[in-house]
Amino acid sequence: MRYLAFLAILLIAGVALAQPKLKKFQISKEISVMLPKDFSPLSDDDIAREFPATTKPLAVYASPNGQVDFSVTQKFTQFRSRDLQMLQEFYKANLMEKFTDIDFIRSEVVEIKGENYIVFEFVSKLADERGATNLKPVQKYSIIQYLIKGNQIMIFTMHAPFMLKNEWQPVMREVMSSIKFKA
């Protein structure tokens, strides 16, 4: 009887800890990525509400509960791929300015599927430093990747609440390394 209870616990734990299955999503004619199969695209209204910015993302996908998201943004740039090392320092400084506190796990230029990307993996904290609210700081685990193609910079981001970091880190790394860009 104990043996059966032990097996049942192992089975339940195995199911609970199983990583989400990934499925190919075609973002555009040139871009595809493997995302958890239960992710779904956000509507234009949801994107406008959740991602207010001057440049609307090409696409945003989110988990069913909305806690984990993946987005792709495309912007014009005068920089070229040879400028990635310099841009890495610029974008890193920008991230450090944006958050109350940031701990970088990775900050590097890496090759993924034949393309060079700037990769930032980090845990951030954003607090209301004006004292206008009594809300706790928001902590997130994120991976951001930058790719320059021609006169465009592609920005790939994936965010999860910090409390889900251990669960989502391997999945997010797999997703971000699955990005394919066809010229």
Helices and strands as residue ranges (DSSP letters): H 2-17, E 22-26, E 31-36, E 40-41, H 44-50, E 59-62, E 69-76, G 81-83, H 84-98, E 101-112, E 115-126, E 138-149, E 152-161, G 162-164, H 165-177, E 180-181
